């Protein structure tokens, strides 16, 4: 079951990427993804 959920999340991410390319919003997508990574790293350091 967990593998299936993982597959669905990956599929959703790919579809979101395709959609961003179609709409010409790739820069925004990359910026948000980078901001999410930075936030995640900061949270890990805070709650370690």
N, C-alpha and C positions, 0 to 999 in steps of 0.2 A: 504493500500500500504506500509506503514511504517513497519508493522508487517512482511510483506513478505520479505522486504529487510533485516530486522533483522534476519529472519530465514535463508536467503541465506548467510549472513555473518557468522552465527554460523556454518552452514553446511560447508562452505569453511574452517573455522578454524579446524573443526573436521577432514576433509579430509587432511588438511595439517599436522595435528598431526599423522594421520595414515601413511601418506607418510614418515614422519620423522622416525617413528618407523621402517618401512620397510627398509629404507636406513641406519639405524643406526646412525642418526644424532640428537638424542633426546637432548643430552647435548647442542648442538649448539642452538636448538630451545628454550630450557629453558633459556639459557643465553640471547638470543635476546629479549625474552618476558620480562625478568626481566629488561633489559636495557631500553626497551620501557616504562615500568611502572615508572621507576626512572625518565626518561626524561619527561614523562607526568606530574608527580608530580612537578618537577622543573618548568615546563612551567606554571602550574597553579599558583604556588607561585609568579612567575615573573609577570604575567598578571592579578593578582587578583585586 
